[in-house]
Amino acid sequence: MSPSLTAKIAQVFDEPGCDINQAKGAKERKKGCTKQLTPGAAAGGCAFDGAKIALQPIVDVAHLVHGPIACEGNSWDNRHSASSGAQIYRTGFTTDINELDVIHGAEKRLFRAIREVIERQDPAAVFVYQTCVTGMIGDDIEAVCKRAAERFGRPVIPVNAPGFAGPKNLGNKLGAEALLDHVIGTVEPELTTPTDINIIGEYNLSGELWQVKPLLDALGVRVLSCISGDGRYRDIASAHRARANMMVCSKSMINVATRMRERWGIPYFEGSFYGIGDMSTTLREIARLLVERGAGADLIERAEALIAAEEARAWQRIRAYRERLAGKKVLLITGGVKSWSVVSALQEAGLEVVGTSVKKSTKEDKQKILEIMGEGADAHMIDELSPREMYAMLRDARADIMLSGGRSQFVALKARMPWMDINQERHHAFAGYEGMVTMVEQIDKALFNPVWQQVRAPAPWEVREVREVREAHDALLAQA
Ligand code: SF4
């Protein structure tokens, strides 16, 4: 690993916003939190993958992967991160290096690729992603990006997170470091208001940001930038002028929030858009922080009025579903989204959570689950659940439905039990009051789909066989 990358990883691990890290001694902290992965054996996503997931939702940027084509193939458009305009972020660009590049170096090829992308696509900026092979042959993407930016007069941002640096969540943070080093603070906004905020760690999956934005608009709160869902390069470059930051995804970009507080004094809080109660808490927190930072005090009153109206409307809309869902048992295996936040939303929908995975949850996340689920919550927190155990749980009807990522869906289908996608690849947006209604509707549709009765009933040929055996048996009895 290059000295600059080693130093960057050490910096990422020295995270003041992470309690686990702060509790460690200097020696342990130096070692970091994760084991280095073997190139090609990065199950669950490599650092490059993590950096690309974190940054690809910036929609007016060309995301150029410097490496063999398989790296881009692995990571291309694997989330439903939506755009309200530009579509260039969805095009896969790669230098597609070959054996000769490995021998001679691929920096020239990279430079030519940057030129081609700028000339043919005219993006707001080009983000260049380092991968294992180009990292190992020593291509200096920082130097190439600097030279290309000077030559073409366009921001060209190096994202130095090759796969072997570590797992996916380290890659999220290294991607965020690229923004901190080269993007945020480089452009002054044309206009600022006392109610400007940044939303950090929100990826606008299936358009979730758009379920929340109308609520902020109604309060007169302006989203100066979203990092990175439906993001624009210039907005993110001017994010340092916001009055407050909200961090959405559990710690995936906490370094952006803590570093912006250090550099520009922007306070941040961690909130959630999932569930009625958590959405209201988030609106209250945004109003409180902005008033502290100079917005008119009436913002708090307006927020309370909006919350009262929206909560009443949402409860009204989910009332009929709550009656049907009351007491139904859910097994929740989340990957990316905050499990505590989803647990609380499910409880609001009248469901009983019989198990929730906490493998990727932070210490605070687990504490929140304990608070939400109350006594006995420990028994329902699952660190690791093998597909065999998942299957047994569903087959024995200890849960009526499983909510998980796409990879586990076949376990539920094999057990002939309903399943709903709750992870990043989901096709429905579940944020805000509107999203809560959608989530409850989707759970109801999955649970009461008539297909379950049909797949659980014996097949027609099984029925025929049973009938034939019975008739033969009766005939034998009659003869006797
Ligand atoms: S960066 Fe490395 S680990 Fe990641 S996809 Fe490419 S080769 Fe695989």
Boltz pocket constraint, residues with backbone or C-beta under 6 A from the ligand:
constraints:
  - pocket:
      binder: B
      contacts: [[A, 38], [A, 39], [A, 40], [A, 41], [A, 42], [A, 46], [A, 47], [A, 48], [A, 49], [A, 67], [A, 70], [A, 71], [A, 74], [A, 130], [A, 131], [A, 132], [A, 133], [A, 161], [A, 162], [A, 163], [A, 164]]
      max_distance: 6.0
